[in-house]
Amino acid sequence: MSSGLLGVGISGLAAAQLGLVTTEHNITNASTPGYTRQRSVQVSVVGLATGSGSVGQGTNVTTIERMYDKYLTAQVNTAQTRLSETDAYYAQISQIDNMMADPSAGLTPALQSFFSGVQEVAANPSLLSARQSMISSAETLSSRFQALDTRLDELSDEVNGRIVDSVDAINSYAEQIAELNQRIVIAESAFNQPANDMRDQRGQLINELNKLVKVTTPSNTSNGSLNVFIGSGQPLVMDTQAMELTADVSSADSSKVMIGIKTNAGGNSLLLPDSLIVGGELGGLVKFRNEALTSTTNEVGRMAATLALTFNAQQAMGQDLLGRAQGETGFTGEFFATSTLKPTVSANANNVKTDPAIPVVAATISAAFVPPSFGGADGNFYTNLTASDYQLTRTGANYTLTRLNDNKQWTNTDLSALSTTVSAEDGFSFSLSSGAFADGDSFLIQPTKTAAENLAVSSIISADPRTIAAALPFKTETTKTNTGTGAISGGTGIPGANLSLLPVKIDYVFTPAAGALPETRELSFPASLAGQSVTVKLPDGTKSTFNLPGASPVNINYTSGMEIEFSGMKFSMTGAPNNGDSFSLSRNPAASSDSRNALALGKLQTQNTVAGGTSTFQTAYSQTVANVGIKTRELRVIGAAQESGLIEAQTSRDNLSGVNLDEEAANMIRYQQAYQASAKILDIGSTLFDSILALG
């Protein structure tokens, strides 16, 4: 009996001691990141069968287990990686939001100041100080565009740098996890017991890795190691082997750093599509770059390009203070310099350079903006430029251009025909400059990416304010001897000017003679306009075009309020002329007092010049600012909700896995009492054993 008491007491002492040690371990690691509360698992020893029944043999500690739930942990990891992604996205886009909406750093005040300068020239076309002020405000506007572009480029460089840092950290965590996998396998195979503390260390590494990129750990392998997948399922750690991510320059766009994965020991890596990089800081950075940074950069560039193209187109319609107009020596149709204002084209680094069998020089693509269209309700200039990048690819016999923001595609076997289609729809053209395409070759075309960076006032305009074309090269007049009330407007310039046709006299006639029936009132255009076409727009909006053969004058029905266009000149006719009245158009000798073209330049501020003639400069910029602001606020709200979700998930996990010092203090007292009771059993057993020996 005494030996049974001793065995039971010793097992109780051992169990209580392990319980005390486990409790002590919990208490000392209460503040250790990633630590999971442990407990000793006791079972009773199988009783000894006797004639009097089964006699207990004490207790045994089978294992020390972690209070771990993979589902609660998975909830925490999911909440954490989403919050880290949102925080990274928000930290970057909030910088754009602050910059774009800043009343002193944004474009709005600079645009307003520039067009105020244009209006001042329109009010005082002969005043050189007004012209100089307009140039100064234009240079300020260009500088503002350039400053915005520089800041966006800095953000791009920052994103690239953060991606590189994140990749380095991910590789470090992967190596540590793989090493712990190996140590866990060795430890657990040696003792056939879980290596709790090493598993906690591995779990903490996964927690930190999860902040950088989404992590999934499908299940433990049979040997205790853990496989780790990142993003949309790319393997990072397989058993004891760690894969290595790389941060490489994109083969399509050298300004971007892409994430790759090494495929062999030789160092070759496979670039991963951005769509596979999700979750965590890395996913947030990639998402910000693709959704906000690229589009904002291109939107600002589109505004710069549209401003330059439309303003130059209207400038070309005018006549400068020196009396020069389009096509004449010394006249510049450029207010903004266009020599560096052009789309950016990047050849894919993997394009075929040479063909061993047939020497082929690598293809070179060039791209250019197409001239602005002229139309709309007010007849204003506008461009069809978008804020997207494009990819041009040769596959077999086909050339395919893909608009990357919505994946719209154009395909043709003829590169020139493809360019013609795209130029009409999206405002830029491209052509093969040299070499030849090989199957699979591709080019990245970014029409507006660098437009803001390269926007600048023409050096000719900057050097001589007199070269601003504030006047129109023609004037309209009503013959002084007219007897009717007919009038001709001052006119505006339109594309297609042919000033060599001037002067032109337009007669008002009755056909047949006055008083005869049927009587028709007509305008008679002279035979000197041979080969020209005249477009007439009636007050009800009806338009008609007449080709002038030139053999004899051509008569066109007259309606008061009609608009007439020909040879780059547009004017309206009103009132009731009498038979024999006439009107004339001639070269304008009064450039110093004429501001008709300056007025047209000023109207560009309020006309729909952007996005295919659907938005003004201010509307387009405001929409960009609004989109960034809405996304910033959305991320702020989402981040707050995700933070609450993370706290809730962590609380649920910590209720099971976290160390509660009050609970551990109670456990310590419980195990202490159990230890003392077991020691008392040993004392009693020893006394009984001594009594038995004394009887002998």
C-alpha positions in Angstrom: 0.0 0.0 0.0 2.8 2.4 0.9 4.6 1.9 -2.4 1.3 2.6 -4.2 0.9 5.8 -2.2 4.5 6.8 -3.0 3.9 6.2 -6.8 0.7 8.2 -6.8 2.3 11.0 -4.8 5.3 11.1 -7.1 3.1 11.3 -10.2 1.1 14.1 -8.5 4.3 16.0 -7.7 5.5 15.7 -11.3 2.2 16.8 -12.7 1.9 19.8 -10.4 5.5 20.7 -11.1 4.9 20.7 -14.8 1.8 22.7 -14.3 3.7 25.3 -12.2 6.5 25.5 -14.8 3.9 25.9 -17.6 2.1 28.6 -15.7 5.4 30.4 -14.9 6.3 30.2 -18.7 2.9 31.8 -19.6 3.4 34.6 -17.0 7.0 35.4 -18.2 5.9 35.5 -21.9 2.7 37.5 -21.3 4.2 40.4 -23.3 6.0 38.3 -25.9 4.7 39.1 -29.4 3.1 36.0 -31.0 3.2 33.9 -27.8 0.3 31.5 -27.4 -0.8 30.4 -24.0 0.1 26.9 -23.0 -1.4 24.4 -20.7 -0.4 21.0 -19.4 -2.7 18.1 -20.4 -3.1 15.5 -17.6 -4.7 12.0 -17.9 -5.1 9.4 -15.2 -2.9 6.4 -15.2 -4.8 3.2 -15.9 -5.8 1.6 -12.6 -4.4 -1.6 -11.2 -7.0 -4.4 -11.2 -7.4 -6.1 -7.8 -9.9 -8.4 -6.2 -11.2 -5.3 -4.5 -11.6 -3.3 -7.7 -9.4 -1.1 -9.8 -6.9 0.8 -7.8 -5.7 4.2 -9.2 -2.1 4.6 -10.1 -1.9 8.4 -10.2 -1.7 10.9 -13.1 0.5 11.6 -16.1 1.1 14.7 -18.2 0.7 13.6 -21.8 1.8 16.9 -23.5 2.1 20.7 -23.1 -0.4 22.1 -25.7 -0.8 25.6 -27.2 -4.2 27.2 -26.9 -4.3 27.7 -30.6 -7.2 27.9 -33.1 -6.3 28.0 -36.7 -9.6 29.5 -37.7 -9.4 32.4 -35.2 -5.8 33.0 -36.4 -6.9 32.9 -40.0 -9.5 35.6 -39.2 -6.9 37.8 -37.6 -4.5 37.3 -40.6 -7.2 38.2 -43.1 -8.2 41.3 -41.2 -4.6 42.3 -40.8 -3.6 41.9 -44.4 -6.6 43.9 -45.6 -5.9 46.7 -43.1 -2.2 46.8 -44.1 -3.2 47.1 -47.8 -5.7 49.9 -47.1 -3.2 51.8 -44.9 -0.5 51.6 -47.5 -2.9 52.7 -50.3 -4.2 55.5 -48.1 -0.8 56.8 -47.0 0.1 57.3 -50.7 -3.1 58.6 -52.2 -3.6 61.1 -49.3 -0.4 62.8 -50.5 -1.9 63.3 -54.0 -5.2 64.5 -52.4 -3.4 67.1 -50.3 -1.4 68.3 -53.3 -4.2 68.4 -55.9 -6.7 70.1 -53.6 -4.3 72.7 -52.2 -5.5 76.1 -53.3 -1.9 77.4 -53.6 -0.3 74.3 -55.1 -3.1 73.1 -57.4 -3.8 74.0 -61.0 -7.0 76.0 -60.4 -5.5 79.4 -59.4 -2.8 79.1 -62.1 -5.4 78.3 -64.8 -7.5 81.3 -63.7 -4.5 83.6 -63.7 -3.5 82.5 -67.2 -6.9 83.1 -68.7 -7.2 86.4 -66.9 -4.0 87.4 -68.7 -5.6 86.3 -72.0 -8.6 88.4 -71.3 -6.4 91.4 -70.5 -4.8 91.1 -73.9 -8.3 90.8 -75.5 -9.2 94.1 -73.7 -5.9 95.9 -74.7 -4.4 94.1 -77.8 -1.9 96.9 -78.4 -0.6 97.0 -74.8 2.7 95.2 -74.7 2.6 95.1 -70.9 -0.6 93.1 -71.1 0.9 90.7 -73.5 4.0 90.3 -71.3 1.7 89.6 -68.3 -0.1 86.9 -70.3 3.3 85.3 -71.1 4.3 85.5 -67.5 1.1 83.8 -66.3 1.5 81.1 -69.0 5.0 80.4 -67.7 3.7 80.2 -64.2 1.0 77.8 -65.4 3.6 75.6 -67.1 5.7 75.6 -63.9 2.7 74.5 -61.9 2.1 71.6 -64.3 5.8 70.7 -64.1 5.7 70.9 -60.3 2.7 68.5 -60.1 4.4 66.1 -62.5 7.6 66.2 -60.5 5.7 65.4 -57.3 3.9 62.5 -58.9 7.3 61.2 -60.2 8.6 61.4 -56.7 5.7 59.4 -55.5 6.4 56.8 -58.2 10.0 56.6 -57.1 8.8 56.2 -53.5 6.5 53.4 -54.4 9.3 51.7 -56.3 11.6 52.0 -53.3 8.9 50.7 -50.9 8.3 47.7 -53.2 12.0 46.9 -53.1 12.1 47.2 -49.3 9.0 45.0 -49.0 10.4 42.3 -51.3 13.7 42.2 -49.2 11.6 41.9 -46.0 9.5 39.1 -47.5 12.6 37.2 -48.5 14.0 37.5 -45.0 10.8 36.3 -43.4 10.6 33.4 -45.9 14.2 32.3 -45.0 13.4 32.4 -41.3 10.2 30.5 -41.7 11.9 27.8 -43.7 14.7 27.5 -41.1 12.1 27.2 -38.3 10.3 24.6 -40.3 13.5 22.5 -40.4 14.1 23.0 -36.6 10.5 22.1 -35.8 10.7 18.9 -37.9 13.9 17.8 -36.1 12.6 18.7 -32.6 9.2 17.1 -33.0 10.5 13.9 -34.7 13.0 13.5 -31.8 10.6 13.8 -28.9 7.2 13.2 -30.7 5.9 16.3 -28.9 5.0 19.7 -30.4 7.7 22.3 -30.4 5.3 25.0 -29.0 7.7 27.9 -28.7 9.2 27.4 -32.1 5.7 27.2 -33.6 4.9 30.5 -31.9 8.0 32.1 -33.4 7.0 30.8 -36.8 3.4 32.1 -36.3 4.8 35.5 -35.4 6.9 35.6 -38.5 3.8 34.7 -40.6 2.0 37.6 -38.8 4.7 40.0 -39.8 4.8 38.6 -43.3 1.1 38.9 -43.6 1.4 42.7 -43.0 3.5 42.9 -46.2 1.5 40.6 -48.5 -1.5 38.3 -48.1 -0.5 34.9 -46.6 -2.3 31.6 -46.8 -1.1 28.5 -44.9 -3.5 25.7 -46.1 -2.5 23.1 -43.5 0.4 21.7 -41.5 2.3 18.9 -43.2 2.6 15.6 -41.4 6.1 16.4 -40.2 5.2 19.7 -38.6 6.5 22.1 -41.3 4.2 24.7 -42.7 3.8 25.6 -46.4 3.3 29.4 -47.0 1.6 30.9 -50.1 1.4 34.6 -50.8 -0.8 36.9 -52.9 -3.2 34.9 -55.1 -1.5 31.6 -54.3 2.2 31.9 -55.2 4.3 29.5 -53.2 6.8 31.2 -50.9 7.9 28.5 -48.5 7.5 24.8 -49.3 8.5 22.6 -46.4 12.1 23.7 -45.6 12.7 25.4 -48.9 12.2 29.2 -49.3 11.5 30.7 -52.7 13.1 34.1 -53.5 11.1 37.1 -54.7 12.8 39.7 -56.9 12.2 43.4 -57.5 13.0 43.9 -61.2 12.5 46.8 -63.7 9.5 46.1 -65.9 10.4 44.9 -69.4 7.5 47.0 -70.7 8.0 50.2 -68.7 11.4 51.0 -67.2 9.9 53.5 -64.7 8.1 50.6 -62.9 9.5 48.0 -60.5 7.7 44.7 -60.8 7.7 41.7 -58.5 9.2 38.5 -59.8 10.1 35.1 -58.4 13.3 33.2 -59.1 12.7 30.1 -61.1 16.1 28.5 -60.7 19.4 28.7 -58.9 21.0 30.5 -61.8 19.1 33.6 -60.9 16.5 33.7 -63.7 13.2 35.2 -62.5 9.6 35.3 -63.8 7.8 38.6 -63.5 4.4 38.2 -61.8 1.4 40.1 -63.0 0.3 42.8 -60.6 -3.1 41.1 -60.3 -1.3 38.3 -58.4 0.1 40.7 -55.8 -2.7 41.3 -53.3 -3.0 42.1 -49.6 -0.6 43.7 -47.2 1.6 46.7 -47.8 2.9 45.4 -51.1 -0.6 44.8 -52.4 -1.6 48.3 -51.4 1.4 49.9 -53.1 0.8 48.0 -56.3 -2.9 48.8 -56.2 -2.2 52.5 -55.6 0.2 52.7 -58.5 -2.2 51.0 -60.9 -5.4 52.7 -59.8 -4.5 56.1 -58.6 -0.9 57.2 -59.5 -0.9 56.2 -63.1 -4.3 57.6 -63.9 -3.6 60.9 -62.0 -0.3 61.4 -63.8 -2.0 60.7 -67.2 -4.9 63.0 -66.3 -2.6 65.9 -65.5 -0.7 65.2 -68.7 -3.9 65.1 -70.7 -4.8 68.5 -69.5 -1.4 69.8 -70.3 -1.4 68.3 -73.8 -4.9 69.5 -74.5 -4.1 73.0 -73.3 -1.1 73.2 -75.6 -2.8 71.7 -78.6 -6.0 73.6 -78.5 -4.4 76.9 -77.6 -1.8 76.5 -80.4 -4.6 75.7 -82.8 -6.4 78.9 -82.0 -3.2 80.9 -82.0 -2.6 79.7 -85.5 -6.0 81.2 -86.6 -4.8 84.7 -85.8 -2.5 87.5 -86.8 0.2 88.9 -84.6 1.0 92.5 -83.8 3.5 92.6 -86.6 0.7 91.9 -89.1 1.8 88.3 -89.9 -0.6 85.3 -90.2 -0.5 81.6 -90.9 1.8 80.6 -93.8 3.7 83.9 -93.7 7.4 84.3 -92.9 8.1 84.7 -89.2 4.7 83.8 -88.0 4.5 81.1 -85.3 1.3 79.1 -84.8 2.8 77.9 -81.5 2.1 79.6 -78.2 3.3 76.5 -76.3 6.4 74.7 -77.5 5.5 71.3 -79.1 9.0 70.0 -79.9 9.2 67.9 -76.7 5.4 67.6 -76.2 4.8 64.1 -77.6 3.7 60.7 -76.6 6.3 58.4 -74.9 7.0 55.1 -76.6 8.9 52.2 -74.8 10.0 49.1 -76.6 9.6 45.9 -74.5 13.0 44.7 -73.4 12.1 41.2 -74.7 11.5 42.4 -78.3 13.4 40.5 -80.9 16.6 42.4 -81.8 18.0 40.4 -84.7 17.0 37.3 -86.7 20.0 35.0 -87.3 18.6 33.8 -90.6 17.4 37.1 -92.0 19.1 40.2 -90.6 16.3 42.3 -89.2 16.8 45.5 -87.3 14.7 45.8 -84.2 11.5 47.7 -84.8 11.2 51.4 -83.7 7.9 53.0 -83.1 7.2 56.8 -83.0 4.0 58.4 -81.9 2.6 61.9 -82.2 -0.5 63.9 -81.2 -3.0 64.5 -83.9 -4.2 68.2 -84.4 -7.3 69.1 -82.3 -10.7 68.6 -83.8 -12.8 71.6 -84.5 -16.5 71.3 -83.7 -19.0 71.2 -80.9 -21.9 73.5 -80.3 -19.6 76.6 -80.2 -17.2 75.4 -82.9 -14.3 75.1 -80.4 -11.1 73.1 -80.6 -10.9 69.8 -78.6 -8.9 66.6 -78.4 -9.9 63.0 -78.0 -7.0 62.1 -75.8 -7.7 59.8 -72.9 -5.8 59.2 -69.6 -4.8 55.7 -70.6 -1.6 53.9 -71.6 -1.7 51.7 -74.7 0.1 48.5 -75.7 0.9 47.8 -79.3 1.6 44.2 -80.1 2.4 42.2 -83.3 0.9 38.7 -83.2 1.2 36.7 -86.5 0.0 39.0 -89.2 -2.0 41.2 -86.9 -1.1 44.4 -85.1 -3.2 44.9 -82.0 -3.5 48.1 -79.9 -4.9 47.7 -76.4 -6.2 50.6 -74.3 -5.0 49.5 -70.9 -7.5 51.3 -68.7 -10.5 49.4 -70.2 -8.8 46.8 -72.4 -10.5 48.0 -75.6 -8.7 46.6 -78.6 -8.2 47.6 -82.2 -6.7 45.0 -84.6 -5.5 45.4 -88.2 -3.0 43.8 -90.5 -2.0 47.2 -91.7 -0.2 49.3 -89.1 -1.0 52.6 -90.9 -4.7 51.8 -91.1 -4.7 50.9 -87.4 -3.1 54.2 -86.6 -5.6 56.1 -88.7 -8.5 54.5 -86.8 -7.0 55.2 -83.4 -6.0 58.7 -84.2 -9.6 59.6 -85.0 -10.9 58.0 -81.8 -8.1 58.6 -79.2 -6.2 61.6 -80.5 -2.7 60.2 -81.3 -1.0 58.4 -84.1 1.9 56.0 -84.4 4.1 54.6 -87.1 7.1 52.3 -87.8 10.1 54.6 -87.8 12.7 51.9 -88.6 13.4 48.2 -88.6 10.7 45.6 -88.8 8.3 43.9 -86.3 9.0 40.4 -85.2 6.2 38.2 -84.0 5.5 38.9 -80.4 7.2 42.3 -80.3 5.3 44.9 -78.2 5.5 48.6 -77.4 4.1 50.6 -74.5 2.6 53.9 -75.8 1.9 56.6 -73.1 0.4 59.6 -74.9 0.1 61.9 -71.9 2.5 60.7 -69.3 5.2 63.3 -69.8 3.1 66.1 -71.3 2.9 68.1 -68.0 6.7 67.7 -67.5 7.4 69.1 -71.0 4.8 71.9 -71.1 6.6 75.2 -71.8 5.9 78.5 -73.5 7.4 78.8 -77.0 10.8 80.5 -77.0 9.6 82.8 -79.8 6.6 84.0 -77.8 8.7 84.5 -74.7 11.2 86.5 -76.6 8.7 88.8 -78.3 5.2 89.4 -76.9 4.2 91.0 -80.2 4.1 87.5 -81.7 0.9 86.7 -79.8 -1.8 86.4 -82.4 -4.5 88.5 -80.8 -6.1 89.7 -84.1 -7.6 87.9 -87.0 -5.9 88.1 -90.5 -9.1 89.2 -92.2 -11.8 91.9 -91.7 -15.4 92.1 -92.8 -17.1 95.3 -94.1 -20.5 96.5 -95.2 -20.3 98.6 -98.4 -21.0 102.2 -97.4 -23.4 102.7 -100.3 -25.7 99.9 -99.2 -29.3 100.9 -98.8 -30.7 98.0 -96.9 -30.3 96.9 -93.2 -28.1 93.9 -93.9 -25.1 93.5 -91.7 -22.1 91.2 -91.6 -20.4 90.1 -88.3 -16.8 90.7 -87.5 -16.1 87.0 -88.0 -13.9 84.3 -86.4 -11.1 82.2 -87.6 -11.5 78.5 -88.4 -9.2 75.8 -89.8 -8.3 75.8 -93.4 -7.3 79.5 -94.0 -6.4 80.5 -97.5 -5.6 84.2 -97.2 -4.5 84.4 -100.8 -8.1 84.5 -101.9 -8.7 87.9 -100.2 -10.2 90.3 -101.0 -13.6 88.7 -101.6 -16.8 90.7 -102.5 -20.2 89.1 -101.8 -23.2 90.7 -103.5 -26.8 90.5 -102.4 -29.2 90.0 -105.4 -32.8 89.4 -106.3 -33.4 86.6 -108.8 -35.0 87.3 -111.1 -35.0 91.1 -111.0 -36.7 93.0 -108.2 -40.5 92.8 -108.4 -40.6 89.8 -110.7 -42.1 86.5 -109.5 -41.0 84.2 -108.2 -38.6 86.4 -106.3 -35.5 84.9 -104.6 -33.1 86.7 -102.3 -29.6 85.3 -102.7 -25.9 86.0 -101.9 -23.7 85.9 -104.9 -20.1 84.5 -104.4 -17.5 85.5 -107.0 -15.8 83.2 -109.5 -12.5 84.0 -107.8 -13.4 81.4 -105.1 -13.0 78.6 -107.7 -12.4 75.2 -106.1 -13.5 76.4 -102.6 -16.5 75.1 -100.7 -18.9 77.3 -98.7 -20.8 75.9 -95.7 -24.0 77.5 -94.6 -25.7 77.0 -91.3 -29.2 78.3 -91.0 -30.7 79.6 -87.7 -32.6 76.3 -87.3 -29.3 74.4 -87.3 -29.5 73.1 -90.8 -26.2 72.9 -92.5 -25.4 72.7 -96.2 -22.2 72.8 -98.2 -21.8 74.2 -101.7 -18.8 73.6 -104.0 -17.9 76.6 -106.1 -16.9 75.6 -109.6 -15.6 79.0 -110.4 -16.8 79.4 -114.0 -19.2 82.0 -112.9 -20.6 83.4 -109.6 -22.6 81.1 -107.5 -25.8 82.3 -105.8 -26.9 80.9 -102.4 -30.3 81.6 -100.8 -30.2 84.3 -98.1 -31.7 83.9 -94.6 -31.2 86.4 -91.9 -29.0 84.9 -89.1 -27.3 82.5 -91.4 -23.6 81.6 -90.6 -21.2 81.2 -93.5 -17.8 79.4 -93.5 -15.2 79.3 -96.2 -11.4 79.4 -96.6 -10.7 79.6 -92.9 -13.2 82.5 -92.3 -16.6 82.3 -90.4 -19.1 85.1 -90.2 -22.9 85.6 -89.9 -25.3 87.7 -92.0 -28.3 89.4 -90.6 -30.9 92.0 -91.5 -32.6 92.8 -94.8 -30.2 93.9 -97.5 -31.5 95.6 -100.7 -30.8 94.4 -104.2 -27.3 95.5 -105.2 -26.0 95.7 -101.6 -22.6 94.1 -101.1 -20.2 93.0 -98.3 -16.5 92.3 -98.4 -13.7 90.4 -96.7 -10.1 91.6 -96.9 -6.8 91.4 -95.1 -6.8 93.1 -91.7 -4.4 96.0 -91.5 -5.4 96.9 -87.9 -3.6 94.2 -85.8 -3.0 96.6 -83.0 -6.7 97.3 -82.4 -8.2 93.9 -83.2 -8.7 91.3 -80.4 -11.1 88.8 -82.1 -8.6 85.9 -81.9 -7.7 86.8 -78.3 -11.4 86.6 -77.4 -11.4 83.2 -79.0 -8.4 82.2 -77.0 -10.1 83.3 -73.8 -13.2 81.2 -74.6 -11.1 78.1 -74.4 -11.3 78.4 -70.6 -15.1 77.7 -70.7 -15.4 75.6 -73.8 -15.4 71.8 -73.8 -11.8 71.1 -75.0 -11.0 67.9 -73.0 -12.2 64.3 -73.4 -13.6 64.5 -76.9 -15.2 67.9 -76.3 -17.1 66.9 -73.2 -15.3 68.8 -70.4 -13.6 72.1 -69.8 -10.1 72.4 -68.3 -11.6 73.3 -64.9 -14.2 70.5 -65.1 -11.6 67.9 -66.0 -9.3 69.0 -63.3 -12.1 69.2 -60.7 -13.2 65.7 -61.7 -9.7 64.4 -61.2 -9.4 66.1 -57.8 -12.9 64.8 -56.8 -12.0 61.2 -57.9 -8.8 61.3 -55.8 -10.7 62.9 -52.8 -13.5 60.4 -53.0 -11.1 57.5 -53.1 -9.1 59.0 -50.2 -12.2 59.3 -48.0 -13.4 55.9 -49.0 -10.1 54.4 -47.9 -10.2 56.3 -44.6 -13.7 55.0 -43.8 -12.8 51.4 -45.0 -9.6 51.6 -42.9 -11.5 52.6 -39.8 -13.9 49.7 -40.3 -11.1 47.2 -41.0 -9.3 48.4 -37.9 -12.4 47.7 -35.8 -12.7 44.3 -37.4 -9.1 43.5 -36.7 -9.5 44.5 -33.0 -12.5 42.2 -32.8 -10.7 39.3 -34.4 -7.7 39.8 -32.2 -9.9 39.9 -29.1 -11.6 36.6 -30.1 -8.2 35.0 -30.6 -6.7 36.4 -27.4 -9.6 35.2 -25.4 -8.4 31.7 -26.3 -4.7 32.2 -26.9 -3.7 35.2 -24.9 -2.2 35.1 -21.4 -4.5 36.3 -18.6 -2.3 37.1 -15.6 -5.2 36.8 -13.2 -6.1 33.4 -14.5 -2.4 32.3 -14.4 -2.2 33.5 -10.8 -5.1 31.3 -9.9 -3.5 28.4 -11.7 -0.3 28.9 -9.8 -2.2 28.7 -6.5 -4.0 25.6 -7.7 -0.9 23.8 -8.8 0.9 24.9 -5.6 -1.9 23.3 -3.5 -1.8 20.2 -5.7 2.0 20.0 -5.1 1.6 20.3 -1.4 -1.2 17.7 -1.3 1.0 15.3 -3.3 3.9 15.9 -0.9 1.6 15.1 2.0 0.7 11.8 0.4 4.4 11.0 0.2 4.9 11.9 3.8 2.0 9.7 4.9 3.2 6.8 2.7 6.7 7.1 4.2 5.3 7.0 7.8 3.2 3.9 7.0 6.2 2.2 5.4 8.3 2.9 8.5 5.5 1.5 10.7 5.5 -1.7 8.7 9.2 -2.1 9.0 9.0 -1.5 12.8 6.5 -4.5 13.1 9.1 -6.8 11.5 
